[in-house]
């Protein structure tokens, strides 16, 4: 990890617990969950003269989670560092849907510690002290040259049982690395970074920076930019730009003034620094993620990620920091907020940030996650995508180890799954960028997004609980292969998919100049008001109801509505076992 990463820590690490000691074993945790690892070692791959069955390239959150799961399942796995692990900007926020995927990983694969990533209070002290609980997600609409208007803010307060997180990635990634080694994943001595991969399926050699090597029969490449396995995917370009093409600036700063001192959250709102805040403006947004327990003072650490439409906001300076300062000078409230901020983790910038792999599976390897896709950090897409891909990859890899089938065809489903998530992320971000053109449209968009996220979480929870109720059944997890659309991969009420598709269609018409933003917004609000599957108490169809606070009384009213009036599939996710209820079933 770069030296400056240590300097930016919000609070001091407890003595004897350095986040850089990622190879330190934490001890194999015993699980009482309904998953039992194989009693016998995983079958050897044909022609495997290698020292390990699987090499996972990339010792970050995704690579560490996958290595922990594979080791827990009895697979001989080695976790190899990449030079990009520490320097590549990464997502740092979760939403309730992300938390449900972490819970699924914990329960399906018998690694209970992973559920803590979605439940802040369960994280180790050393991780909680430098990260932060996320109590809300807020949207503040700004216009160049003007102050924020009081009625152009929206805030969704997260139900307390989720304990959503702001993840300080140096400490989180190091903790997951220790978790992986505790479950038995191997790590090259001294953790040298990989330099290249030689050989072929069944007999790969991973060369390391200190001159040593490790061998593996199968390679999972999650190493990031310049991934060594990309060139083996075929003659065509391995990566393609996505239709949503924005340029991205990132940094960690101190001295960011709390936005609530300048922009009143309003009656019913909570301080912006209590959660994730997106300052939205025509053609882009700035995401603010505060860390630590004390986040309302200028000494607190804040992650800043800026996403800009290059056509509306062309680069004006060769320096990423100067480019950012040029941007915020256009907005009076932002100029005040960042007026005294100082840089801790240096600014990075990248044009055409988003990309996706043209393929994902080759002979003896797969290319996944940050090696195959780079998406925006807004709306928690980066961390969510990582968790989704780890879940799917683990299922395919464990199946291959148990069956002995490591063929390309065996991993086509994983390749298709990753492609579908890339496409969904692209659609979501294109829609979001168009929605920034007018507050009315953004007001409508963010409600559909929240509804999508909420019911995705509830539907996934229901599918998970249904599967756990059938331990040992050969098709126990088959319901998690549905892929009904809108980026979902489990049973969900079709109305949610249709609502998302309709919103995307309307915003596309706005982008093409065929529909006015206000007209599109009113049509979306009309659908929200008329949908029989949305609890009326949510008031998502009322553009003037801009604060979402889910109190215990509202939970009871939603439950009564669900039992009496909701469609059957909606009733199943809103009745016992659903996260909106006071008595939460974990």
C-alpha positions as CSV (number, residue, x, y, z in Angstrom):
1,X,0.0,0.0,0.0
2,X,1.4,3.5,-0.8
3,X,2.8,5.4,2.1
4,X,0.1,8.1,1.8
5,X,-2.6,5.5,2.4
6,X,-1.3,5.0,5.9
7,X,-1.2,8.8,6.5
8,X,-4.8,9.3,5.6
9,X,-6.3,6.9,8.1
10,X,-9.1,8.7,10.0
11,X,-8.2,7.1,13.4
12,X,-5.2,5.2,14.7
13,X,-5.2,1.4,14.3
14,X,-5.2,-0.5,17.6
15,X,-1.7,-1.6,18.6
16,X,-0.5,-4.7,17.0
17,X,-3.1,-4.7,14.2
18,X,-1.6,-3.2,11.1
19,X,-3.8,-3.1,8.0
20,X,-0.7,-3.8,5.9
21,X,-0.3,-7.3,7.4
22,X,-2.7,-8.8,4.9
23,X,-1.2,-12.2,5.0
24,X,-1.6,-12.7,8.7
25,X,-3.9,-15.6,9.5
26,X,-7.0,-14.9,11.6
27,X,-7.8,-18.5,12.4
28,X,-10.4,-20.7,10.7
29,X,-13.8,-19.7,11.8
30,X,-16.3,-22.5,12.4
31,X,-19.7,-22.1,10.8
32,X,-23.1,-23.4,12.1
33,X,-24.7,-22.5,8.8
34,X,-26.2,-25.1,6.5
35,X,-23.1,-25.6,4.3
36,X,-20.5,-28.2,4.8
37,X,-17.2,-28.2,2.9
38,X,-16.3,-31.3,0.9
39,X,-14.9,-34.1,3.1
40,X,-12.4,-35.1,0.4
41,X,-9.9,-32.8,-1.3
42,X,-11.1,-31.2,-4.6
43,X,-10.5,-33.5,-7.6
44,X,-7.4,-32.8,-9.5
45,X,-7.7,-31.1,-12.9
46,X,-6.4,-33.2,-15.8
47,X,-2.8,-32.4,-16.7
48,X,-2.4,-30.5,-13.4
49,X,1.3,-30.6,-12.5
50,X,0.9,-27.3,-10.7
51,X,1.2,-26.6,-7.0
52,X,-2.3,-25.1,-6.7
53,X,-5.6,-25.8,-8.2
54,X,-6.7,-22.2,-8.6
55,X,-4.8,-18.9,-8.6
56,X,-6.8,-15.8,-7.9
57,X,-5.0,-12.7,-9.2
58,X,-5.9,-9.5,-7.3
59,X,-5.7,-9.4,-3.5
60,X,-8.4,-6.8,-2.9
61,X,-12.0,-7.1,-1.7
62,X,-13.3,-9.3,-4.6
63,X,-10.2,-11.5,-4.8
64,X,-10.0,-11.9,-1.1
65,X,-13.7,-12.9,-0.7
66,X,-13.4,-15.4,-3.6
67,X,-10.3,-17.0,-2.2
68,X,-11.8,-17.3,1.3
69,X,-14.9,-19.0,-0.2
70,X,-12.8,-21.4,-2.3
71,X,-10.5,-22.3,0.6
72,X,-13.6,-22.9,2.8
73,X,-14.9,-25.3,0.2
74,X,-11.6,-27.3,0.3
75,X,-10.1,-26.0,-2.9
76,X,-6.3,-25.5,-3.0
77,X,-6.2,-21.7,-3.9
78,X,-3.4,-19.2,-3.9
79,X,-4.2,-15.5,-3.7
80,X,-1.7,-13.3,-5.6
81,X,-1.2,-9.5,-5.3
82,X,-1.4,-7.2,-8.2
83,X,0.4,-3.9,-8.6
84,X,-3.1,-2.3,-9.1
85,X,-4.7,-3.5,-5.9
86,X,-3.9,-0.4,-3.8
87,X,-3.8,2.2,-6.5
88,X,-7.0,1.5,-8.5
89,X,-9.9,3.6,-7.2
90,X,-12.6,1.4,-5.7
91,X,-16.2,1.6,-4.5
92,X,-16.6,2.5,-0.9
93,X,-20.4,2.4,-0.2
94,X,-23.1,-0.2,0.1
95,X,-26.9,-0.2,-0.1
96,X,-29.4,-2.7,1.4
97,X,-29.2,-4.9,-1.8
98,X,-25.4,-5.1,-1.4
99,X,-25.9,-6.2,2.2
100,X,-28.2,-9.0,1.1
101,X,-25.6,-10.3,-1.4
102,X,-22.9,-10.3,1.4
103,X,-25.4,-12.2,3.6
104,X,-26.0,-14.7,0.7
105,X,-22.2,-15.2,0.3
106,X,-21.9,-15.9,4.1
107,X,-24.8,-18.4,4.2
108,X,-24.4,-20.2,0.9
109,X,-20.7,-20.7,1.2
110,X,-20.2,-21.0,4.9
111,X,-18.1,-17.9,5.5
112,X,-20.2,-16.1,8.1
113,X,-17.8,-13.2,8.5
114,X,-18.7,-11.9,5.1
115,X,-22.1,-10.9,6.3
116,X,-20.4,-8.2,8.4
117,X,-19.6,-6.3,5.2
118,X,-23.3,-5.5,5.0
119,X,-24.0,-5.0,8.7
120,X,-21.6,-2.3,10.0
121,X,-21.9,-3.2,13.7
122,X,-20.5,-6.7,13.0
123,X,-17.2,-5.5,11.4
124,X,-14.1,-5.8,13.5
125,X,-13.2,-2.8,15.6
126,X,-10.2,-1.9,13.5
127,X,-12.3,-1.8,10.4
128,X,-15.2,0.1,12.0
129,X,-12.9,2.8,13.4
130,X,-11.7,3.8,10.0
131,X,-14.9,3.2,8.0
132,X,-18.3,4.6,8.9
133,X,-22.0,3.7,9.2
134,X,-24.2,5.0,6.3
135,X,-27.5,6.2,7.6
136,X,-28.8,7.8,4.4
137,X,-28.3,8.5,0.8
138,X,-29.0,12.0,-0.2
139,X,-29.3,13.8,-3.6
140,X,-28.6,17.6,-3.8
141,X,-29.4,19.2,-7.2
142,X,-27.1,22.0,-8.1
143,X,-27.1,24.5,-11.1
144,X,-24.0,26.4,-12.3
145,X,-23.8,29.9,-10.9
146,X,-26.7,29.5,-8.4
147,X,-27.3,28.3,-4.8
148,X,-29.1,25.0,-4.2
149,X,-32.8,25.5,-4.1
150,X,-34.3,24.2,-0.8
151,X,-36.9,22.1,-2.6
152,X,-34.4,20.4,-4.9
153,X,-33.0,17.9,-2.5
154,X,-34.1,14.2,-1.9
155,X,-33.0,12.0,1.0
156,X,-33.6,8.3,1.7
157,X,-32.8,7.3,5.2
158,X,-31.6,3.7,5.6
159,X,-33.6,1.4,8.0
160,X,-31.4,0.9,11.1
161,X,-31.3,-2.9,10.8
162,X,-29.1,-2.7,7.7
163,X,-26.3,-0.7,9.2
164,X,-25.1,0.2,5.7
165,X,-21.4,1.0,5.4
166,X,-18.8,3.4,4.1
167,X,-15.9,1.0,3.6
168,X,-12.5,2.4,4.0
169,X,-11.0,0.1,1.5
170,X,-7.3,-0.2,2.7
171,X,-8.5,-1.6,6.0
172,X,-11.5,-3.6,4.6
173,X,-9.4,-5.2,1.8
174,X,-6.7,-6.1,4.3
175,X,-9.2,-7.7,6.7
176,X,-10.7,-9.8,3.9
177,X,-7.2,-10.9,2.9
178,X,-6.6,-12.1,6.5
179,X,-9.9,-13.8,6.4
180,X,-8.9,-15.7,3.2
181,X,-5.6,-16.9,4.7
182,X,-7.4,-17.9,7.9
183,X,-9.6,-20.2,5.8
184,X,-6.6,-21.7,4.2
185,X,-5.9,-19.7,1.1
186,X,-2.1,-19.6,0.3
187,X,-0.2,-16.4,-0.2
188,X,3.3,-16.1,-1.7
189,X,5.9,-15.2,0.9
190,X,6.3,-11.5,1.2
191,X,3.3,-10.9,-1.1
192,X,5.3,-9.8,-4.2
193,X,3.0,-8.6,-7.0
194,X,2.5,-10.6,-10.2
195,X,4.3,-9.6,-13.4
196,X,3.1,-12.1,-16.0
197,X,1.4,-15.5,-16.5
198,X,3.0,-18.1,-18.6
199,X,1.9,-21.6,-19.6
200,X,-1.4,-23.0,-20.5
201,X,-4.6,-24.6,-19.1
202,X,-3.7,-27.1,-16.4
203,X,-0.1,-25.8,-16.0
204,X,0.1,-22.0,-15.6
205,X,3.0,-20.3,-14.0
206,X,2.5,-16.9,-12.3
207,X,5.7,-14.9,-12.3
208,X,6.2,-12.6,-9.3
209,X,8.2,-9.3,-8.9
210,X,10.8,-10.9,-6.6
211,X,11.7,-13.5,-9.2
212,X,9.7,-16.3,-7.6
213,X,6.8,-18.2,-9.2
214,X,3.6,-20.0,-8.2
215,X,1.9,-22.6,-10.3
216,X,-1.8,-23.2,-10.8
217,X,-4.1,-25.3,-13.0
218,X,-6.7,-22.6,-13.4
219,X,-6.5,-18.8,-13.2
220,X,-9.1,-16.3,-12.1
221,X,-7.9,-12.9,-13.2
222,X,-9.3,-10.0,-11.1
223,X,-6.0,-8.1,-11.2
224,X,-7.3,-4.9,-12.8
225,X,-5.9,-2.7,-15.6
226,X,-3.6,-4.5,-17.9
227,X,-4.8,-7.9,-16.7
228,X,-2.4,-10.6,-18.0
229,X,-5.2,-13.0,-19.2
230,X,-7.0,-10.4,-21.3
231,X,-4.8,-11.0,-24.3
232,X,-5.7,-14.7,-24.3
233,X,-9.4,-14.1,-24.9
234,X,-9.1,-13.9,-28.7
235,X,-8.0,-11.7,-31.6
236,X,-10.6,-9.0,-31.1
237,X,-10.0,-6.2,-28.6
238,X,-10.4,-7.6,-25.1
239,X,-12.1,-4.4,-23.8
240,X,-14.8,-2.3,-25.3
241,X,-16.0,1.2,-24.3
242,X,-19.5,1.3,-23.0
243,X,-22.3,3.5,-24.3
244,X,-22.2,5.5,-21.1
245,X,-18.8,7.1,-21.3
246,X,-17.8,9.6,-18.6
247,X,-14.6,10.8,-17.2
248,X,-14.0,10.2,-13.5
249,X,-11.9,12.1,-10.9
250,X,-11.3,10.6,-7.4
251,X,-9.4,11.6,-4.3
252,X,-9.5,11.5,-0.5
253,X,-9.7,14.9,1.2
254,X,-9.6,16.5,4.6
255,X,-11.2,19.7,5.5
256,X,-14.4,19.2,3.4
257,X,-17.0,21.4,5.1
258,X,-20.2,19.7,6.1
259,X,-22.8,20.4,3.4
260,X,-25.6,20.8,6.0
261,X,-24.0,24.0,7.1
262,X,-24.7,25.5,3.7
263,X,-27.6,23.4,2.3
264,X,-30.4,22.7,4.9
265,X,-31.5,19.0,4.6
266,X,-35.0,20.3,5.4
267,X,-37.7,19.2,7.8
268,X,-37.7,15.4,8.0
269,X,-34.1,15.2,6.7
270,X,-30.9,14.3,8.6
271,X,-27.4,15.8,8.2
272,X,-25.8,15.0,4.8
273,X,-22.6,13.9,6.5
274,X,-24.5,11.0,8.2
275,X,-24.6,9.2,4.9
276,X,-23.6,9.2,1.2
277,X,-24.4,12.4,-0.6
278,X,-24.6,12.9,-4.3
279,X,-24.4,16.4,-5.6
280,X,-26.1,16.2,-8.9
281,X,-25.9,18.8,-11.7
282,X,-26.5,18.7,-15.5
283,X,-24.0,16.3,-17.0
284,X,-22.6,14.8,-13.9
285,X,-22.4,14.3,-10.1
286,X,-20.1,14.3,-7.2
287,X,-20.3,11.5,-4.6
288,X,-19.2,12.4,-1.0
289,X,-18.4,9.5,1.3
290,X,-17.3,10.6,4.9
291,X,-15.3,8.1,7.0
292,X,-14.8,7.7,10.8
293,X,-17.1,8.4,13.8
294,X,-16.7,12.1,13.7
295,X,-17.8,13.2,10.3
296,X,-19.1,16.7,10.8
297,X,-15.8,18.4,11.4
298,X,-13.2,19.7,9.0
299,X,-10.7,17.1,10.3
300,X,-12.7,14.2,9.0
301,X,-11.7,12.2,5.9
302,X,-14.0,12.3,2.9
303,X,-13.8,10.3,-0.3
304,X,-14.7,12.3,-3.4
305,X,-15.7,10.7,-6.7
306,X,-16.7,12.9,-9.7
307,X,-18.3,11.6,-12.8
308,X,-18.7,14.0,-15.8
309,X,-20.1,13.8,-19.3
310,X,-17.0,14.8,-21.3
311,X,-19.1,16.6,-23.9
312,X,-20.7,18.9,-21.3
313,X,-17.7,19.1,-19.0
314,X,-14.5,18.8,-21.1
315,X,-11.2,18.6,-19.4
316,X,-9.8,22.1,-18.8
317,X,-6.5,21.4,-17.1
318,X,-3.8,18.7,-17.3
319,X,-4.0,18.5,-13.5
320,X,-6.9,16.4,-12.1
321,X,-6.9,18.6,-8.9
322,X,-7.0,21.9,-11.0
323,X,-9.7,20.3,-13.1
324,X,-11.8,19.6,-10.0
325,X,-11.2,23.2,-8.7
326,X,-12.3,24.6,-12.0
327,X,-15.5,22.5,-11.7
328,X,-16.5,23.4,-8.2
329,X,-15.9,27.2,-8.8
330,X,-19.0,27.0,-11.1
331,X,-21.2,26.1,-8.1
332,X,-21.3,28.5,-5.1
333,X,-22.2,25.9,-2.5
334,X,-19.5,23.5,-3.7
335,X,-16.9,26.3,-3.9
336,X,-17.7,27.0,-0.2
337,X,-17.7,23.3,0.8
338,X,-14.2,22.6,-0.7
339,X,-12.7,26.0,0.0
340,X,-10.3,24.7,2.7
341,X,-10.0,21.1,1.7
342,X,-6.6,19.5,1.4
343,X,-5.6,16.3,-0.5
344,X,-4.7,13.1,1.4
345,X,-4.9,10.5,-1.3
346,X,-3.9,12.2,-4.6
347,X,-6.3,13.0,-7.3
348,X,-6.7,10.5,-10.1
349,X,-8.4,11.1,-13.4
350,X,-9.4,9.0,-16.4
351,X,-11.3,9.7,-19.6
352,X,-13.8,7.1,-20.8
353,X,-13.8,5.5,-17.4
354,X,-16.3,2.8,-18.1
355,X,-15.4,-0.3,-20.1
356,X,-16.4,-4.0,-20.4
357,X,-14.7,-7.1,-21.6
358,X,-15.8,-8.6,-24.9
359,X,-15.5,-12.1,-23.4
360,X,-14.8,-13.6,-20.0
361,X,-13.8,-17.3,-20.3
362,X,-10.8,-18.9,-22.0
363,X,-9.0,-22.2,-21.8
364,X,-8.1,-22.7,-18.2
365,X,-9.0,-19.2,-17.0
366,X,-11.7,-16.5,-16.5
367,X,-11.4,-12.7,-16.5
368,X,-13.7,-11.1,-14.0
369,X,-14.5,-8.0,-12.0
370,X,-12.0,-5.1,-12.3
371,X,-10.1,-6.9,-15.0
372,X,-13.2,-7.2,-17.1
373,X,-15.4,-4.2,-16.2
374,X,-15.0,-0.7,-14.7
375,X,-18.2,1.1,-13.7
376,X,-19.1,4.3,-12.0
377,X,-19.0,4.5,-8.2
378,X,-22.4,6.1,-7.9
379,X,-25.3,4.3,-6.4
380,X,-22.9,1.7,-4.9
381,X,-22.6,-0.1,-8.3
382,X,-18.9,-0.9,-7.9
383,X,-19.1,-2.9,-4.6
384,X,-22.4,-4.4,-5.5
385,X,-21.0,-5.7,-8.8
386,X,-18.0,-7.2,-7.0
387,X,-20.3,-9.1,-4.6
388,X,-22.5,-10.3,-7.4
389,X,-19.6,-11.6,-9.5
390,X,-17.9,-13.3,-6.5
391,X,-21.2,-15.2,-5.8
392,X,-21.6,-16.4,-9.3
393,X,-17.9,-17.2,-9.8
394,X,-17.7,-19.2,-6.6
395,X,-20.6,-21.4,-7.7
396,X,-19.0,-22.2,-11.0
397,X,-15.5,-22.8,-9.5
398,X,-16.8,-25.1,-6.7
399,X,-18.8,-27.0,-9.3
400,X,-15.8,-27.4,-11.5
401,X,-13.7,-28.6,-8.6
402,X,-16.2,-31.2,-7.6
403,X,-17.0,-32.4,-11.2
404,X,-13.5,-32.2,-12.6
405,X,-15.0,-30.1,-15.6
406,X,-12.8,-27.1,-16.1
407,X,-13.7,-26.6,-19.7
408,X,-14.5,-23.2,-21.3
409,X,-18.1,-24.4,-21.8
410,X,-18.5,-24.9,-18.0
411,X,-17.8,-21.2,-17.5
412,X,-20.0,-19.8,-20.3
413,X,-22.7,-19.2,-17.8
414,X,-20.4,-17.1,-15.7
415,X,-19.3,-15.2,-18.8
416,X,-22.9,-14.5,-19.7
417,X,-23.8,-13.5,-16.2
418,X,-21.0,-10.9,-16.1
419,X,-22.0,-9.6,-19.5
420,X,-25.6,-9.1,-18.3
421,X,-24.4,-7.1,-15.3
422,X,-22.2,-5.0,-17.5
423,X,-25.2,-4.2,-19.7
424,X,-27.4,-3.4,-16.8
425,X,-24.9,-1.0,-15.3
426,X,-24.4,0.7,-18.6
427,X,-28.2,1.2,-18.9
428,X,-28.5,2.5,-15.4
429,X,-25.7,5.0,-15.7
430,X,-26.9,6.3,-19.1
431,X,-30.3,6.8,-17.6
432,X,-28.9,8.5,-14.6
433,X,-26.8,10.9,-16.7
434,X,-29.8,11.9,-18.8
435,X,-31.9,12.4,-15.6
436,X,-29.4,15.0,-14.4
437,X,-30.6,17.4,-17.1
438,X,-33.6,18.4,-15.0
439,X,-34.4,18.1,-11.2
440,X,-37.9,16.8,-12.0
441,X,-36.5,13.9,-14.0
442,X,-33.8,13.2,-11.4
443,X,-36.5,13.3,-8.7
444,X,-38.4,10.6,-10.5
445,X,-35.3,8.6,-11.5
446,X,-33.9,8.2,-7.9
447,X,-37.3,6.9,-6.6
448,X,-37.4,4.2,-9.3
449,X,-33.7,3.4,-8.4
450,X,-34.5,3.1,-4.7
451,X,-37.6,1.0,-5.3
452,X,-35.5,-1.3,-7.6
453,X,-32.8,-1.6,-4.9
454,X,-35.3,-2.2,-2.0
455,X,-37.2,-4.9,-3.8
456,X,-34.1,-6.5,-5.2
457,X,-32.9,-6.8,-1.6
458,X,-36.2,-8.2,-0.4
459,X,-36.6,-10.6,-3.3
460,X,-33.0,-11.9,-3.0
461,X,-33.6,-12.4,0.8
462,X,-36.7,-14.4,0.0
463,X,-35.0,-16.5,-2.6
464,X,-32.1,-17.1,-0.2
465,X,-34.4,-18.2,2.6
466,X,-36.3,-20.5,0.3
467,X,-33.1,-22.1,-0.8
468,X,-31.8,-22.5,2.8
469,X,-35.1,-24.3,3.6
470,X,-34.1,-27.1,1.2
471,X,-30.6,-28.2,2.4
472,X,-29.0,-30.9,0.3
473,X,-31.6,-30.6,-2.5
474,X,-29.8,-30.9,-5.9
475,X,-31.6,-27.8,-7.2
476,X,-31.2,-25.9,-3.9
477,X,-29.9,-22.7,-5.5
478,X,-31.6,-23.0,-8.9
479,X,-33.9,-20.1,-8.2
480,X,-30.8,-17.8,-8.3
481,X,-30.4,-18.4,-12.0
482,X,-33.6,-16.7,-13.2
483,X,-32.3,-13.4,-14.7
484,X,-35.7,-11.8,-15.3
485,X,-34.1,-8.5,-16.5
486,X,-33.1,-5.1,-15.0
487,X,-29.9,-6.6,-13.7
488,X,-31.7,-9.1,-11.5
489,X,-30.9,-12.8,-11.2
490,X,-33.5,-14.2,-8.9
491,X,-37.3,-14.3,-8.8
492,X,-38.9,-10.9,-8.6
493,X,-42.3,-9.5,-9.4
494,X,-42.3,-8.6,-13.1
495,X,-43.8,-5.2,-12.4
496,X,-40.4,-4.0,-11.1
497,X,-38.6,-5.0,-14.2
498,X,-41.3,-3.3,-16.4
499,X,-41.1,-0.2,-14.3
500,X,-37.3,0.0,-14.7
501,X,-37.5,-0.7,-18.5
502,X,-40.2,2.0,-18.9
503,X,-38.1,4.6,-17.1
504,X,-35.1,3.7,-19.3
505,X,-37.2,4.0,-22.4
506,X,-38.5,7.4,-21.4
507,X,-35.1,8.8,-20.5
508,X,-33.7,7.6,-23.8
509,X,-36.4,9.6,-25.5
510,X,-35.3,12.6,-23.5
511,X,-31.7,12.0,-24.5
512,X,-32.8,11.8,-28.2
513,X,-34.7,15.1,-27.9
514,X,-38.1,13.4,-28.5
515,X,-39.5,14.1,-25.1
516,X,-39.3,17.0,-22.6
517,X,-37.7,16.1,-19.3
518,X,-40.7,17.3,-17.3
519,X,-43.1,15.2,-19.4
520,X,-41.0,12.1,-18.9
521,X,-40.8,12.8,-15.1
522,X,-44.6,13.2,-14.9
523,X,-45.1,9.9,-16.7
524,X,-42.7,8.1,-14.4
525,X,-44.5,9.6,-11.3
526,X,-47.8,8.5,-12.8
527,X,-46.6,4.9,-13.1
528,X,-45.3,5.0,-9.5
529,X,-48.8,6.3,-8.3
530,X,-50.7,3.7,-10.3
531,X,-48.5,0.6,-9.6
532,X,-50.5,-2.0,-7.6
533,X,-47.3,-3.5,-6.3
534,X,-45.9,-0.4,-4.6
535,X,-47.1,0.2,-1.0
536,X,-49.0,3.5,-1.1
537,X,-47.3,4.5,2.2
538,X,-44.0,4.9,0.3
539,X,-45.5,7.9,-1.5
540,X,-43.0,7.4,-4.3
541,X,-45.5,8.9,-6.7
542,X,-45.6,12.2,-5.0
543,X,-42.8,14.5,-6.3
544,X,-43.2,16.8,-3.2
545,X,-42.6,14.0,-0.7
546,X,-38.8,14.1,-0.9
547,X,-37.9,12.3,2.4
548,X,-38.1,8.6,3.0
549,X,-38.1,7.7,6.7
550,X,-39.3,4.2,7.5
551,X,-40.5,4.2,11.1
552,X,-41.8,1.1,13.0
553,X,-45.4,2.3,12.6
554,X,-44.9,2.6,8.9
555,X,-43.5,-1.0,8.8
556,X,-46.6,-2.3,10.5
557,X,-48.9,-0.4,8.0
558,X,-46.9,-1.8,5.1
559,X,-47.2,-5.3,6.5
560,X,-51.0,-4.9,6.8
561,X,-51.2,-3.6,3.2
562,X,-49.0,-6.5,2.0
563,X,-51.3,-9.1,3.6
564,X,-54.5,-7.6,2.3
565,X,-53.8,-6.0,-1.1
566,X,-50.3,-6.8,-2.5
567,X,-49.8,-9.2,-5.4
568,X,-48.7,-12.7,-4.2
569,X,-45.0,-12.3,-5.1
570,X,-44.8,-8.9,-3.4
571,X,-46.6,-10.3,-0.4
572,X,-44.0,-13.0,0.0
573,X,-41.2,-10.5,0.3
574,X,-43.0,-8.1,2.6
575,X,-44.2,-10.7,5.1
576,X,-42.2,-12.8,7.7
577,X,-38.6,-13.0,6.8
578,X,-38.5,-9.7,4.9
579,X,-36.1,-6.9,6.0
580,X,-38.9,-4.3,6.3
581,X,-40.3,-6.0,9.4
582,X,-39.4,-5.0,13.0
583,X,-38.4,-8.6,13.8
584,X,-35.7,-9.1,11.3
585,X,-34.8,-12.6,10.3
586,X,-31.1,-12.8,9.5
